[in-house]
Amino acid sequence: MRELSTHQALPAIIATGSRIALGPMRRELLSLYQRWGNDFRVTRTMRLAAPSTAEQLAADYEAAVRDDRSVSFTIYDRANWQPIGNTAWIDLDWHARTAEFVIYIGEADYRGRGFGTEAARLMLDYAFTTLGLHNVMLRVYGFNLAGRRAYERAGFREFGRRRQAKVLGGTFWDVIYME
């Protein structure tokens, strides 16, 4: 883990929990985001598990900062201000006041320790209090039991399934929809 030196400023923070904080995505962290995005343990839980180049990630970052249909954050460990993952509201529909939640914990040492649950709770508060959303949802794959438990602890509930709509390792898995 990386400690924040006395010469470094704290990152900009939008929301703070007991162990984590959320701040805007940062250009200087693109190489870290790329490492996470090219780690199969992370991408297996995403819709598109394709590797990305530095150029692709830079282009995606530039598009994201201009996109008014998404709000993206870096997740920080408050103990040392280490970036540990990313989360976002995507497909924002400002008229219907809806969005889809996405998250990943990029740093392996932080998975399975409640950081994702806390991030989800902060994001729900941000969605309803700050953004004024009315309905939010997420998708989780049937094999992602830890993710599903984290979402349930944060307050999400299953509202539907798309049977065997995700294939991983030659096995078909359900896509579970939660709101």
C-alpha positions, 0 to 999 in steps of 0.5 A, spaced: 500 500 500 502 506 498 502 512 503 500 519 502 507 523 502 507 530 506 508 533 499 502 530 496 495 533 496 489 529 498 485 528 492 478 531 491 473 528 494 466 528 493 463 523 498 466 520 504 464 514 508 467 510 514 473 507 510 472 509 503 471 516 499 469 517 492 473 522 488 473 524 481 476 520 476 483 523 474 488 523 468 494 521 472 491 515 474 490 512 467 495 507 468 492 504 474 485 504 471 488 500 465 492 495 470 485 494 473 481 494 466 486 488 464 486 484 470 481 478 468 479 477 476 476 484 475 473 484 468 470 477 468 464 481 472 464 486 467 459 486 460 465 487 456 472 483 458 476 486 453 483 488 454 485 496 453 491 499 450 493 506 454 490 510 447 484 506 448 483 508 455 485 515 454 480 516 449 475 513 453 477 517 459 476 524 455 469 521 452 467 520 459 469 527 462 464 530 457 459 525 457 452 528 461 449 521 461 455 518 466 458 520 473 464 516 474 468 516 481 475 513 483 474 509 490 479 511 495 481 507 502 481 513 507 487 510 511 492 511 506 488 515 500 490 509 495 485 508 489 482 501 490 477 501 484 472 505 480 464 506 480 459 510 476 452 511 474 451 510 467 446 511 462 443 516 466 436 518 463 435 525 466 428 526 464 426 519 467 431 520 473 434 513 472 441 510 472 445 504 472 450 502 477 457 499 476 463 498 480 469 494 481 474 493 486 481 493 482 486 492 488 485 485 490 487 486 497 481 490 498 476 485 495 471 481 499 472 486 505 466 490 505 469 496 501 464 495 495 458 495 499 460 501 502 462 504 496 455 502 493 451 505 499 455 512 498 453 511 491 446 510 492 446 516 497 449 520 492 444 518 486 438 520 490 440 526 494 445 529 490 443 527 483 435 527 484 434 520 481 428 516 482 430 509 480 437 505 479 439 498 477 445 494 476 446 487 473 450 482 476 452 475 473 450 469 477 457 466 478 458 473 482 456 471 489 460 476 493 458 482 488 451 480 489 451 479 497 455 486 497 449 489 493 444 486 497 447 489 504 447 496 500 440 495 499 439 492 492 434 487 491 433 482 485 427 484 480 428 480 474 433 475 471 435 474 464 436 466 463 443 464 461 445 470 458 452 471 460 457 465 458 464 465 461 469 459 461 464 455 457 458 455 462 452 460 461 450 464 467 444 468 469 444 476 468 441 478 475 437 485 475 437 488 481 434 495 483 
